[in-house]
Amino acid sequence: MAHEFISSSPHLLLFHLSLTHLRPSHTSTQRMTTFHTDEYVYFLSRVVWELCTISPGGSIASATKINEGSSDIAINWAGGLHHANKREASGFCYINDIVRAILELLRVFPRVL
């Protein structure tokens, strides 16, 4: 819904860009444990797993597109859940998708702002 709203607004910059819509896959347990602890990811897999794989999947896919050079700008409308800690949720943030995107970007770039 956010993508459709922003794409249809003539007053926003994204209206003038060439947009590609990507449906990323859900992220894996292995990728989640590069930041979060094994115990915490195991706990999440028993209670809110489906929800926890969507946001980091989009952020990792966005970072991968930038790493490959196939995109200059990538947006994960379901992302930004950056308050989660290594071992626990914070508020409604269960998985820190921003850290996962940064770790992916650091595979190619020496620094990430």
C-alpha positions in Angstrom: 0.0 0.0 0.0 2.8 2.4 0.8 4.4 1.7 -2.6 1.2 2.4 -4.4 0.5 5.6 -2.4 4.0 7.1 -3.0 4.1 6.0 -6.7 0.8 7.7 -7.4 1.7 11.1 -5.7 3.0 13.6 -8.3 4.5 15.7 -5.5 7.0 13.1 -4.3 10.4 12.5 -5.8 9.7 8.8 -6.3 7.1 9.6 -8.9 9.9 10.7 -11.2 12.1 7.7 -10.7 12.0 4.4 -12.5 10.6 2.0 -9.9 11.0 -1.8 -9.8 8.8 -3.6 -7.3 10.5 -6.7 -5.7 8.9 -9.3 -3.5 11.8 -10.7 -1.5 11.9 -14.1 0.0 11.7 -14.5 3.8 15.1 -14.5 5.5 16.6 -17.6 6.9 17.5 -18.5 10.5 21.2 -18.5 9.6 21.0 -14.9 8.4 19.2 -13.8 11.5 21.8 -15.3 13.8 24.5 -13.2 12.3 23.3 -10.5 14.7 20.7 -12.1 17.0 21.6 -15.0 19.4 20.6 -18.5 18.5 18.4 -18.8 21.6 16.5 -15.6 20.7 15.9 -16.7 17.1 14.8 -20.1 18.3 12.3 -18.5 20.6 10.9 -16.3 17.8 10.6 -19.3 15.5 8.1 -20.7 18.0 6.0 -17.6 18.4 6.1 -14.9 15.6 8.3 -16.5 12.9 6.3 -15.5 9.8 6.3 -11.8 10.9 10.0 -11.9 11.8 11.2 -13.1 8.4 9.4 -10.5 6.3 11.2 -7.3 7.3 14.8 -8.5 7.3 14.1 -10.4 4.0 13.2 -7.1 2.3 16.1 -5.2 3.9 18.7 -7.9 2.9 17.3 -8.0 -0.6 17.5 -4.2 -0.9 21.1 -4.2 0.3 21.9 -7.0 -2.1 20.5 -5.0 -5.0 22.8 -2.1 -4.1 25.8 -4.4 -3.6 25.2 -5.8 -7.1 24.9 -2.4 -8.6 21.4 -3.1 -10.0 19.9 -0.3 -7.8 21.1 3.0 -6.6 18.2 3.4 -4.2 16.3 0.6 -2.5 13.4 0.9 0.0 11.9 -1.8 2.2 8.5 -0.5 3.1 8.2 -3.1 5.9 11.7 -2.2 7.2 13.0 0.1 9.9 12.4 -2.2 12.8 15.8 -1.2 14.3 15.0 -1.3 18.1 15.4 -5.0 18.5 18.5 -6.1 20.5 20.7 -9.2 20.1 18.7 -11.1 22.7 15.3 -9.4 23.0 12.6 -7.5 21.3 12.1 -3.8 22.0 8.5 -2.5 21.6 7.2 -4.1 18.4 10.6 -4.6 16.9 11.5 -8.3 17.1 14.3 -8.5 14.5 16.7 -5.7 13.7 16.5 -5.6 9.9 18.7 -2.5 9.7 21.7 -4.3 11.2 21.2 -7.1 8.8 21.1 -4.7 5.8 24.3 -3.0 7.1 26.1 -6.3 7.5 25.1 -7.1 3.9 26.3 -3.7 2.6 29.6 -4.1 4.5 30.4 -7.1 2.3 31.0 -4.7 -0.5 31.4 -1.2 1.0 34.0 -0.2 3.6 31.6 2.1 5.4 27.8 2.5 5.7 26.2 5.7 6.8 
